[in-house]
Amino acid sequence: MENPAILAGSVSVAYLQGLVEHLQRRDIAPERLLAHVQLTPEILSQRDQRIAASAYLSLLGAGVRLSGDDNLGLHLGEAVRPGYYGVLGYLVMSCATLADALHRQARYAALVGGLGLVSLDDEPSRDGSEPLVAHRWKPLLPQQQRQQCEETLAGWVSFGRWISGLDIAPTEVRFQHPAPPDIREHQRIFRCPVLFGQADNALVFPRRLLGVPLGQADAQVQRMLDAYAERLLGELRSSHAVLDQARLVLSRQLPEQGPDLEAVAGALALSPRTLQRRLREAGLSFSQLVDETRQQLALHYLRDPALELAEIAFLIGFSEPSSLTRAFRRWTGESPGEYRRHLSGLSDCAECVSL
């Protein structure tokens, strides 16, 4: 069976800066936060550098603990600035309409980070309602799922209001995670029905808003940034980043010989020491890279009901299914079988929490 492409890769330092600056305003020093993944504040001056997606999520979790803010994701999204999205932020600002902006966001989302997938779909028709669309977010890693989903959707709302000049609320907001004990901040930021325990994470709004003209539209700037973003995306897809190259090599290596640092380094024409140093610069050790690659592959393969656990264990380099089960519980807090049942339950969700 052919291994999937890289499932979750890296996050831009420009995006990381949003988290660092927000916590800095709460008197949490950058070095204190970044030390959780063995990074130093020097990386913040390298806006074109990238760190592992899992390292960003580790820092997001550390930020919740250090700040004591259980709604950190919401507050990060509320405080989003164009610069945190790098070139994509400025490209979106230059678009003619909201539809153009969302099209480019979906196309170039990887430039900001490989944390999840973006889509825009028509909603099923509802009695008495005008046509609606759903702007969806599918996270690729289970860590900090609540925080990353709330950060993403709150960021979309805040940025959308800013570029459109329309201070309007979505029709509804949906989250897959359970409702937290206190949802007053969700209500304040979204100003619409917020649904939890849903089959997707989505902002739902009237389809007519896609035609809204954006106040800072500039066709010349858009053409220039489109070309620049396309070049950056091509570089990213060519796996110029050692982190992404190593992950891809490792995903192919796991079922054949298990994880082997020297073999991965050799495939990348690097010495083992150089590979370890480059991974450290992205916030990972080799053992962490192995663990998160196995995790991502397992989450991917479990979506295929035709694959038995023994096959999945083999494909990710485990000698027996029990090793996969133990690792999966550590990653997600549930067994592979429970995860599959959860996926099935979400697809058939009939009774969900509405708040």
N, C-alpha and C positions, 0 to 999 in steps of 0.2 A: 504493500500500500504506500502510495506516495505521501510524503510528509507535507503538511500544509505550509503555506508561506508564513513568514513571521507574523505572529498573532498580536503581540504587543511589544513595541520596541523601545523607543526613547522619547524623552520630553525635552523641549528646548529650554535653555537657561533663561531666555526671555520670559517664559511662562513661570519657571521656578521663582523668578524675581517677584512676581505678584504675591506668592506665599511669604517669601522672606520679608518684603517690605511691609506687608500687613502685620506680621508678627513683631516686626521691629517697632511699629507704632504702638505696640502693646508691651514695649520694653523687653522683648526677647531678642537677644543679640544674635546676629546671623551665625557666628561661630558656634554658639550653643546649639542652635537648631541643626546646622549642617553636620556637626560632629556625629549625629545619629547614623549617618551613612558614610562616615570617614571622608567627607569633603571639607574644603576650606573656603573661606569667603572669596579667595582669589578667583574662583570659578565664575563669580557673578560679573566679572569684567569681560568674560568671554561669551557674549550673547549668542554667538553662532554655535557654541558648544552644546552638546546634548548629554543628558544623564539617563540612566535606565528608568523606564516607566515605574518599575517596582520601587526604585529608590525614591522617586517623587511621592509615591503613595506611603512609603515609610515615613517621609518627612511630614506628610499631611497628618498622619496619625500622631506623630510626635508633637505637631503643632496643636492638636486637640488637647493632648495631655498637658503641655507646657502652658497653654493659655487658659485651660479650664473652660474653653468655649465649645460646647457640644454642637453648636451650629456654625462651626468654623467654615464649612463648605459654603453655606448660604452667604455668609458675610464676605468670603472671598469673591464669590460671584457678583455680589452687590457692588463691590469696590473695583470691578474689573476696569482696566484702561486699555486703549488700543495697543500700546507698546507691549503689553503682556502677550499679545497674539503675534508679535513680530510683524513680518511683512504682510501676513494675512490680515491683521487688524487694519492696516492702512489701505490695503486693497479693498476690503469690504466697505470702508468709508467712502471710497471713490466711485462705487457702483451707482448706476442710475436708479435702480429700484430695489426693493427688499428681495424680490425673486432673484435678481442678479446676484445680490449679496449672499443669499443662502446657497445658490448654485456654487459660488466660489468657495464658500465655507466647506461644503461637502467635498469639493475636489481637492482642496489644499489643507484639509484638517491635519494631515500627517505632519505638516511643517511645524505645527504647534506641539503635537504630541501623539504618541501611539497608545493612548489610554482607552480608546473606544471608537465606535463606528457611528457616523452621522447619516441620517436619511430624512427625506421629506416626502410624505405620502398623503393622499386624500383620505380623510376620515369617512367611515360609513355614514350614510345619510341618517339624520335624526329628525324625528317629527317636529315640525315647527321651527327648525333651525336652518339658517343659511348654510351653504357649503363650507366645510371646515377642512383644514389640513393639520397634520401632526408632524411636528419637528422632533424626531426621535434620537435618542442617545443609547447606545448599547455598550456598556463597559466590557472590556476584554479581560480584566483581572478582578477577582473577588475582593481583594483587600480594600478596606475603606470604601466599600461600595456606596454606602449612604453619603459619605462626605463628597466623593467625586461626582456622584450624580447630582447632588444638590448644588455643588459648585458650578457644574456645567450648565444646568438649566437656569439657575439664578444669573449666571453670566450672560446667557443668551438674552434673557429678558432685559437686564440692565443695559447691555450693549445695544440691543434692538431699539430700546426707547431713546437711547442717546443719538444713534445715527439717523433715526426716522423723525425725531422731534415729536413723536406721538406718545403722550404719557397715558397709555391705555393698558388694560390688563388682558392677559390671555383668557380664552373661554374656560379652559381648565388646565391643570397641571397634573401629570400622573407620575407616580414613582413605584418601582417594584418593591422597595424595601418597606418593612412595617412602619406604622406611624410611631414617631417618637412620643414621649410622654407629654411634651408641650409643643404645640404647633403654632404658637402666636407669631413667631418670626416668619414662618412660611406664609401665613396669612398677610402679614405686613408687606412682605416683599412681592408676592405674586398677586395679591388682591383679587383672587378668584378661587373657585373650589379647588382644593388640593386633595388628590386621591392617593391612597397608599395601598400596598399589596396588589398592585396592578400587573398586567402582563407585559408592560413596557414602561420606559421612562420617556415622557413626551410633553412638549408644550403644544396645546391645541388652540388654534386661533382661526378667525374667518379667512377664507381663501382670498377674498377681495384685497386683503392687506398686502398680498404679494405684489400688487401693482403700485404700492405707495412709493412716490419719488423720494430719494434721499437728498437731504439738504446740502451735503458736501460732495455731490457727484462731480466727477471731473474725468471726462473720457480720455484725455491725453495721459493723465496720471494712471488711470486704470490700465491702459494699454501697456505702459511701461512696467507697472507692477505685475501685470499678468505674465509678461515675458520673464520677469525676474523670478516670480513664484514657480513658473513652469520649469525653469532651469534648476531651481533648488529642489523641486520635487523629483526631477530626473536624477539628480545626484543622490537623493535619499533612496530612491528605488533601485539605484545601482549598488546599494549597500556599501557606500563609501565608509560608513561608520563601522569601526572595528566591532563594536558591540553587536550590531545587527548581523554582520558577517559571521561572528563567532556563534551567535544563536542559531543561524541557519545551518552552519557546519555541524554543530552539536546535535540539532534535531535529526539530521541524517545519520549521525554516528551512533546515537543511543541504541537503536535496535540491532546494530551490527556488532559493536564492540563495547558498548557502555561508554561512560564519560572518560576522556583521556586528554589531559591538558596538552601534552606534547603533540598528540595527533591533531588537535584543533589548531594549535599554534603553527604546526607545519603546514596545514592546509591554507593558512593565511600568510605563509611566508614570513612568520615572525618567530623569534625565540620565545620559549615559555615565559621567561622573565619579562620580556617586552609586552606580551599579551596580558600578563597579570597587572602590569603597570597601567596599561591602557584601560583595562576593566576597572581598576581602582579609580581612575579619572572619571569614570561614568557612575561611580558609587556602588560597584559590585566587586565581590571576590569571585573566583572561578567556581567555587562550590555553590555560591548563591546563584550564579548564572545557570548551573546545572539544575538546581532546585526549581527555579522559576520557569526554565524551559520545559521541564517535566510537567510542572503545574499547568502551563498554558496548553501543552499538547494534550494532557489528560482532559481538560475542560473541553477542548475541541473534539476529541474522539468520543467522549461520552454523549455528544449530541447525535451520534450515529447509532441507532438502536440495533443495528446488525452486528456491531462489534461486541464480543464477549469481554469480560474483565481480564481474562487471561491474555487475550490478544492485545488489549490496551497496555497491560503491564509490560508485555514484550516490546511494544512499539516505543515505550518511553524508557526502556533500559532496566526494568525491574525483572528479577528472576521468577517472581511468583506474585499472584494477585494480592496476597496478604500484605506485601510490601507497599503495593499501590494503595490499598485501603488505609493503612496506617498513615502514609504520607498525605492522602487526600483529606483525612480527618484533621490533620495538622494545618493544611492549607485553608480549608473551608469550614471546619467544624461539623461536617457531616460525612457520611459514607458515600461512595460512588453511587450505590443504589438509591439512597435518599436523594441525592442530587438529581438523578434521572427522574425520579418520581416528582420532584419539585419542578423540573422543566415541563413535565407533562401536565402538572397541575396548573402552571401559569398559562400554558397554551389553551387550557380549557376553563380558564378562570371565569366563574359565573357569579361568585359571591365575594366581593372585594370591599375593603374598607374605604369609606368616603367621609372626608372631614372638611 
